[in-house]
């Protein structure tokens, strides 16, 4: 379907008013496409869901589960941009295109240089508030990862030499991360809570000292220690491969000041269990090789993300001692 015709049908079908300017694509969406539309009734964000993801047998059930958890966050006054309901449904569909609609919020995500202790304190507090909603002691079983990176590296040699050059000498590091994570995946503290699972700086929009959490599509019940640890490093500079350990400790302290969880656990196990970036790497390798991908635009996103993610994997391996040292400094 023509993209302009699609938006004309959306605003008509959902009674959003009449378009007063052409839709504009919003940068930042790495999986789905986001567009800002302006009508005579207001401004909205339309998230067009990736058709390849929606072909997965579990996709609709996963999104329905997320939509239910989103309502729980809303009932608990978590500051976020929530998808709008039409005909008592959040997810909408026109012809073969699934999508969500959100009110526009005039905030912006922070880059690494703009993040201060204030922001880390606020995010630590917010994360604790989310985890506290339905925190429970429960055996946490994490599936072991079984990713054959060698297979994709081998086929990339002929299909995409750029990917081959990025990865062929990193296979040992990737396999080590898989194996060490699998050893400890069921040794984490037995807790489960609602987790955002993608609350890094790009998914929080700030307007002065106020903020709104966005991109709730990964909501689910997981181990809170993993999310806490991952976000503490993300908000302190991990995305730029340059962790500021004062920000890192500030995030952790703020969280534990507002949480019932204990800080005295085996953090080395958490370090190794935090290897979800490998699944993101695999997803983007496939996009780069045009597997489950049908556009050059999406392929280019995949190429960029492979380069960035493998840099993160290498940096993370080298930062282990410094990360654990910083945690020990606030435990004492």
Secondary structure, DSSP 4 states (H G I P E B T S, - for coil): --HHHHHHHHHHHTT---B-S--EEETT-SSSEEEEEEETTEEEEEEE--HHHHTSTTHHHHHHHHHHHHHHHHHTT--B-PPPPBTTBSSEEETTEEEEEEE----BPPPGGG--HHHHHHHHHHHHHHHHHT-EE-----PPP---HHHHHHHHHHH-HHHHHHHTT-HHHHHHHHHHHHHHTT-S-SEEEEE-S--SGGGEEEETTEEEE---TT-EEE-HHHHHHHHHHHTTTGGGT---HHHHHHHHHHHHHT-SS-S-S-HHHHHHH--THHHHHHHHHHHHTTSS---HHHHHHHHHHHHHHHHHHHHHHHTHHHHHHHHHHHH-
